[in-house]
Amino acid sequence: MKARLHEIAISNFKAFRDFRLNLEGRHLLLYGPNGAGKSSLYWALYTFLQSARKPRHGIAKYFDPATPENLLNIYEQKETTPKPGEIALTLRDTATRNDTTYRISQADHGTFQQPTILKGDLASDFITYRFFFGFSHFRNSEEFDLWPLFEKEILPFCVSTRGLSPLDIWQKIRDGDPNPNNLSGYAGSDAYSRFKTDATQFASILPGIVNSISTEAQKFYDEHFSSGDPAKVALKLAVTTQPSAAGSNQSDFKFTLPVMKFGVQIGGHTVTRPQSFLNEAKLTQLALSVRFAASLVNLHESDLKLLVLDDLLVSLDMSNRMQVVEILLSETFANYQKIILTHDLGFFREFKRRIGGNHADWCFLNLQGNAANQIAAKSDKTDLQKAEDYLQGHDIEEAAMFLRKAAEDTAKRYREWAEGKSLPPGQFFSLTENLRAARNKLLEGIPVSLYERVLKNTPKEHRALLLSSDDEDLDSNASLQPKDKGILKSKRRDLRNALSDDGWAKMEAVEAVDRVLEMTERVLNPASHGSSTPLYEDEVIRAKRLIGHLERVLASNPV
């Protein structure tokens, strides 16, 4: 069984009063301005998965208005009859299409010890901007001690090489109190003994986990971030003080917290306080390497695997952000269902452009509303859809403007595929330049003379007639040797396949580009919109059809 998150329903929890989100198993890219509930969605998902390992009272408190730890919506609670607080996730089996809904609330702990949610909790990963802030908040005079950050942000997702849950062991000792119930005699001595055993066990597995993350982080950094470095950058994450417990009673007991140091070498020179030497972008790259390494080291098999990211790239410029986007879209994280949350509209649009606004595996949504009112997730319309809306209202100028945006987006994506690299952010290329670059790439797979003299303008219904449908003419040719007949049949088969499949697909794409190029001067050229010659509605409708066809044709090629 493979499970995908199909639907999210949240009632009376943090910013949400009554919220529904239908993902249908797709990845999610979601934009939400401050106060629209973006982080509440992050914490709802996090709380839900963590609930599988917590006792009932550890979850019920979030939904109980009588407890100070409740996370209920304050506006909903003012209602005469407030809705009960609840988080419900519906998972769909990708093979059988069967749905299963799990719920947590004050009265319902439907996730407790559920194997799918338990494994999904360990296999999923939640990363927020707080992790990167934790790398940079140290004063220049301080050395990095990442243990507090590691404990909160990484330890919950770790597993030891012996299959133990480090978090479960740490939770037994983290308060540093071996005998909270003040037991005396044998029971008290036993409590101290068990505490020291747990501390020793935790100390024995922690360095191995940290060292494996450190090694993977170096590999990750070298692969993804090192290309522009003037000197070799080496990073190291290590436990420098082991957690330990000593003593057998209240008067002589001492508990030592772990200390985890982070250091960097640049060109062989040790930088003990990276925050005083490196800029924020480089420090974020190092933090990303550590955090993603933790995900890759702590891989778990699970039917459900979520990667939930909340504004994790706020300290990077757009160029570096898109570099990280490429990593997220790579095979490295292919097994995760991704939920990307951001309050940066520019990043949202650039990420969406990179994926393609009509991608079947993604949904693009905007959060609208606030905690006092209903928050809703609205579909983010593509430029082509916006053009259609303006056409319906007979606003031809606005429709033409969004058609041009749609054409520019499609042409830019296709040019990036053609050249095998992202175009530099901020560098402008005209629509015509990008379309011609895409066209030239397509023609590399088709001899120009073959395209111009044979393929161009040949209707679909006539394609099969360009070549004989069988090889009878070769078989009946007495002047050909059997060996030559075999060679000619093989070459004819290859030519037939090229014309019917790959060659024709490329030809259709070239034709689609050509038609849009023809339309640019009239409808898609913004300079023409200010001229005295009016735009006619049928021209804009035709342009919309051509751009829609261009998107469909290019989507069918390996963009």
Secondary structure, DSSP 8 states (H G I E B T S, - for coil): --EEEEEEEEEEETTEEEEEEE-TT-EEEEE--TTSSHHHHHHHHHHHHHGGGS-HHHHHGGG-TTSTT----TTGGGSSS----EEEEEEEETTT--EEEEEEESS-BTTTT-HHHHHHHHH-EEEEHHHHHHHH-S-TT-----HHHHHHHTGGG---TTS--HHHHHHHHTT--S-TT---HHHHHHHHHHHHHHHHHHHHHHHHHHHHHHHHHHHHHHHHT-TT-SS-EEEEEEEEE--EEE-SSTTT-EEE--EEEEEEEETTEEES-GGGTS-HHHHHHHHHHHHHHHHHHT----S--EEEEESTTTTS-HHHHHHHHHHHTSGGGTTSEEEEEES-HHHHHHHHHHH-TT-TTEEEEEEE--TTS--EEEE---HHHHHHHHHHTT-HHHHHHHHHHHHHHHHHHHHHHHHTS---TT----HHHHHHHHHHHHHHTS-HHHIIIIITT--GGGGGGSS-SSSHHHHT-TTS-HHHHHHHHHHHHHHHHHHHTHHHHHHHHHHHHHHHHHHHTTTS-GGGGGSSS---HHHHHHHHHHHHHHHHHHHHS--
